[in-house]
Amino acid sequence: MTLTRARRGDVGALEEVYHMYSPAVFTLATRLCGSIDDGEEVLQETFLEVVRRIGSFRGEGAFGAWLRRVTVSKVLMHHRRRRSRPREVRELEVAEVEGSLTDHPQSGRLDARFDIERALTGLPETTRMVLWLHEVEGMTHAEIARLLGRTASFSKSQLSRGYGRLKRWSVEEGRRNHASDTGRNVGIAGR
Amino acid sequence: MHPTPDEMLALRDGNADPEVAAHVNDCGRCAGELDRLRELREGLRGLPQLQPPSGGWDVIRVAAQRRQELRRRRRWAAAAAALVAGVALWLGVGSLRVFQPGTDSDVVGSADLDALIAASGQLERALQVPSLRTRVLTPQEAAQIVVIEDRIALIDLRLARPAGGVRSGHAVELWSDRVELLDALVQARGGTTSPAVNRNASFYEERSWQ
């Protein structure tokens, strides 16, 4: 009912749609872009596009899925326009060394203090998008490939690469935490 | 031989080769990796939903209200045009031209048209400058931009008529309007038009006063 009114351009209905969906759009945009500021810009661009195009939404699929496509396409446009990356992110990437998931001698459970949110923002934008769309949004590699204009194999390799990086960072952070815990314990024992 | 990352991810998602599954079952390191993959996914899924900054709707509301107003005006204009056409038919006027832009004296050379199309392209490129496209707009700016974009879209619709559907004089008028609107759009987005475009703009301004 709200959507029907929104499609006719009813401002009140559009406001309901905004309040209902803006947290999901903002979260998706921020996770895909890796920054709150970019997420805010994409949120605005997405809903301006909704205002322009909601009349063309035929209701053949779920509105949420349509809105997600609009959001992802706005994120892609945003990435194309802003190719320069924040310094902190570049540093993370330079320090990173490619590796398979199993070639590291230390494996096992994830360190509880591993900051997955920060690690996510440190991934290259395409890898981050694939990881989020596949793992959280539940999209298939074929769907991601269509959105990105690439192949399903590309999407799969980006997912593997993303996990390789997250794994490496989590192991490194685990080691750092372990070393700092050991140092603290030695200090306490030495008193 | 340990499984590849793709094979490990396939195993986690329940699509593994039986040989890979058997290996992971017997290999402590790979079993640990599988746990880690599951935990990373759960960690990603467990990240909280973010709340958008307050005031975001204000920009969208102004744009929506402007669009609603435009739709209303278009409906009235269409209804009025239909009424006029209906009355004309009833009076027996055979070929009423409701919309007759320009006159034969407007016919200008294709060089003018080319220059306008080039200026239009130049402004489109100016709009792609990252600093113009990536910033949060005020409600007023957003509303202004929506109105300008709507007018450009209307012009594009007219220009997209089949070949021969737009007379050359009329095409020049449409392209001239398009350049003017794109120029306004660049400025609304906080940019300045390039000197070349400004030269073109002043050239067409001078023409319109002749």
HADDOCK unambig.tbl for C-alpha pairs under 7 A between the chains (distance, minus, plus):
assign (segid A and resid 9 and name CA) (segid B and resid 68 and name CA) 5.83 0.50 0.50
assign (segid A and resid 11 and name CA) (segid B and resid 61 and name CA) 6.89 0.50 0.50
assign (segid A and resid 11 and name CA) (segid B and resid 64 and name CA) 6.03 0.50 0.50
assign (segid A and resid 11 and name CA) (segid B and resid 65 and name CA) 6.43 0.50 0.50
assign (segid A and resid 22 and name CA) (segid B and resid 52 and name CA) 6.69 0.50 0.50
assign (segid A and resid 23 and name CA) (segid B and resid 49 and name CA) 6.82 0.50 0.50
assign (segid A and resid 23 and name CA) (segid B and resid 50 and name CA) 5.96 0.50 0.50
assign (segid A and resid 23 and name CA) (segid B and resid 51 and name CA) 5.17 0.50 0.50
assign (segid A and resid 23 and name CA) (segid B and resid 52 and name CA) 5.72 0.50 0.50
assign (segid A and resid 24 and name CA) (segid B and resid 49 and name CA) 6.95 0.50 0.50
assign (segid A and resid 26 and name CA) (segid B and resid 50 and name CA) 6.71 0.50 0.50
assign (segid A and resid 26 and name CA) (segid B and resid 52 and name CA) 5.82 0.50 0.50
assign (segid A and resid 27 and name CA) (segid B and resid 49 and name CA) 5.80 0.50 0.50
assign (segid A and resid 27 and name CA) (segid B and resid 50 and name CA) 5.10 0.50 0.50
assign (segid A and resid 41 and name CA) (segid B and resid 134 and name CA) 6.90 0.50 0.50
assign (segid A and resid 41 and name CA) (segid B and resid 135 and name CA) 6.48 0.50 0.50
assign (segid A and resid 41 and name CA) (segid B and resid 136 and name CA) 5.69 0.50 0.50
assign (segid A and resid 47 and name CA) (segid B and resid 60 and name CA) 6.63 0.50 0.50
assign (segid A and resid 48 and name CA) (segid B and resid 60 and name CA) 6.02 0.50 0.50
assign (segid A and resid 51 and name CA) (segid B and resid 64 and name CA) 5.97 0.50 0.50
assign (segid A and resid 81 and name CA) (segid B and resid 130 and name CA) 5.17 0.50 0.50
assign (segid A and resid 82 and name CA) (segid B and resid 130 and name CA) 6.15 0.50 0.50
assign (segid A and resid 100 and name CA) (segid B and resid 4 and name CA) 6.98 0.50 0.50
assign (segid A and resid 100 and name CA) (segid B and resid 5 and name CA) 6.16 0.50 0.50
assign (segid A and resid 101 and name CA) (segid B and resid 5 and name CA) 5.57 0.50 0.50
assign (segid A and resid 102 and name CA) (segid B and resid 2 and name CA) 6.90 0.50 0.50
assign (segid A and resid 102 and name CA) (segid B and resid 30 and name CA) 6.63 0.50 0.50
assign (segid A and resid 102 and name CA) (segid B and resid 33 and name CA) 6.77 0.50 0.50
assign (segid A and resid 107 and name CA) (segid B and resid 29 and name CA) 6.15 0.50 0.50
assign (segid A and resid 107 and name CA) (segid B and resid 32 and name CA) 5.73 0.50 0.50
assign (segid A and resid 107 and name CA) (segid B and resid 33 and name CA) 5.91 0.50 0.50
assign (segid A and resid 108 and name CA) (segid B and resid 32 and name CA) 3.98 0.50 0.50
assign (segid A and resid 108 and name CA) (segid B and resid 33 and name CA) 5.79 0.50 0.50
assign (segid A and resid 108 and name CA) (segid B and resid 35 and name CA) 6.74 0.50 0.50
assign (segid A and resid 108 and name CA) (segid B and resid 36 and name CA) 6.10 0.50 0.50
assign (segid A and resid 109 and name CA) (segid B and resid 32 and name CA) 6.55 0.50 0.50
assign (segid A and resid 109 and name CA) (segid B and resid 35 and name CA) 6.44 0.50 0.50
assign (segid A and resid 109 and name CA) (segid B and resid 36 and name CA) 5.43 0.50 0.50
assign (segid A and resid 110 and name CA) (segid B and resid 36 and name CA) 5.74 0.50 0.50
assign (segid A and resid 110 and name CA) (segid B and resid 39 and name CA) 6.71 0.50 0.50
assign (segid A and resid 116 and name CA) (segid B and resid 43 and name CA) 6.71 0.50 0.50
assign (segid A and resid 116 and name CA) (segid B and resid 44 and name CA) 6.94 0.50 0.50
assign (segid A and resid 135 and name CA) (segid B and resid 41 and name CA) 6.28 0.50 0.50
assign (segid A and resid 136 and name CA) (segid B and resid 44 and name CA) 6.76 0.50 0.50
assign (segid A and resid 136 and name CA) (segid B and resid 45 and name CA) 5.41 0.50 0.50
assign (segid A and resid 160 and name CA) (segid B and resid 5 and name CA) 5.59 0.50 0.50
assign (segid A and resid 160 and name CA) (segid B and resid 6 and name CA) 6.11 0.50 0.50
